[in-house]
Amino acid sequence: MGTLIRHASVITMDEVTGARPITTSIRISDDRISEIGPDLEPRPDERVIDGRDRLVTPGLVNGHLHSWEALFKGRYDNLPLELWMLFSYPILGIGELPADLVRLRTLLVAMESLRAGVTCVVDDVLETPTQNVDQLAAVFDAYELAGIRANVSGHVINKPFVDTLPFVEEVLRPDLLDEVRAITPPRTDEYLDFSRRAFERHHERAGGRLRYMVAPSGPQRCTDDLLVGAAELARAWNAEYHIHVLETKVQAVTGREFHGTTLVEHLRRIGALGRETTLAHGIWLTRSDIEILGAANASVSHNPISNLKLGSGIAPFRDLLDAGVNLALGSDGASSSDSPRMLDVVKAAGLLHKVSEPDHHRWPSVAEVLRAGTLGGARSALVEDRTGSLEVGKQADLVIYDLNTLPFTPRNDLAVHLVYSENGSSIEQVMVAGETVVENGRLTRVDEDAVLAELRHWLPRVREWQEEWESVNAAFVPAFTEIHRRCAATPTGVNRWSGDEEAWLVG
Ligand SMILES: [Zn+2]
């Protein structure tokens, strides 16, 4: 049975109308948009949705997310990345989480994302201490059940964690160094085998809704043979290659300490940059890095709220667009930003660069941040041929907003209302692949109360574990504080906190 949405205000995000609302109708046949036009008449047996007083938009795409952090949401504040990671991704004293808890944790993320109009997530699943086959399958199973579209990794760190940071030998207690180095990280061949099996088992699951991606954690956290081997797999499977690059100033210093060059230049030299590559963050980039990314046709997932919360810095939004780099937007983890709500992220992206750029002609437009939050995210996830805009032939991944609400009153420019006024409370219905997965604020495929009840049963144990991990890993705090202090004081030629152009030009 098909669906016809009649006479709605529609933001298509296609090449022609972009973020400019038009009044039209959308016919959905099975999982796809089969027709768009003002005069479509209902067919017998077709479900008709009256689109008057409604806004229809493509579903939002979360281009960078870590579902692992869902259990750490609302727990930390005022910690920079390197110190926050000590607690949210403990180095010592942690065992593998049971797959059942992983499934519940993922459902939480899927539920909150869908209800907020997010129809596609790029979930970089960083399990600590490492990821096993059952945990990965639990993530896929949860997304399959919830009805959301997802790219799921395959995240790996294959160096002892202490060897991914600069100055560590000088500042960390030798007994702690030894203890961390005694933990054997996955070998390159183990990760590549894991990924090959994951591609075979999960890639294009659920009618193509779910895809596996490779995700070496960062160029400083993985060996070159793994970085290159994962890139070859991504190309062979037409899958996303997702990697954290230059999120913090510590990482900018790390690149120079480890390779004598920037981390982007290092990736280019070893052949690990291409159209399948998405850099998460991309803050401490030099001008030359930005040109390299543009030439490589790579994407950057910009995560403004997480970057603000961890004090990481401000990504060069306009310079990246000018260089032809595809921009996605991401919430980042559920603990570094405490929410997967993408409308908040779109709004933050629209706001943040207005204070770091004196020329208001270079500020992000509503159309640009909406594009990054939809089609740009789809392009970075390598699914732009199926989602990210409302066009004939694409999957029907869309959100229907009620316009008779306070956020959309008095109905001036609907795109401006959507970015700056709406918070998700006007969402009436969310569709993924033509199926209504949220109706009247509730998921249709998941018993949300049952999931929360199941999770409540785990929470006392989770809380005990967290308290134990925090007390064990507090031993690293003095050394990591010193690393952070030294890096903050090291000139990199790039100043992404103040937006200082003179310092920037040095880079
Ligand atoms: Zn991340």
Residues whose N, C-alpha, C, O or C-beta is under 5 A from the ligand:
A	BS01	ZN	A280 D332
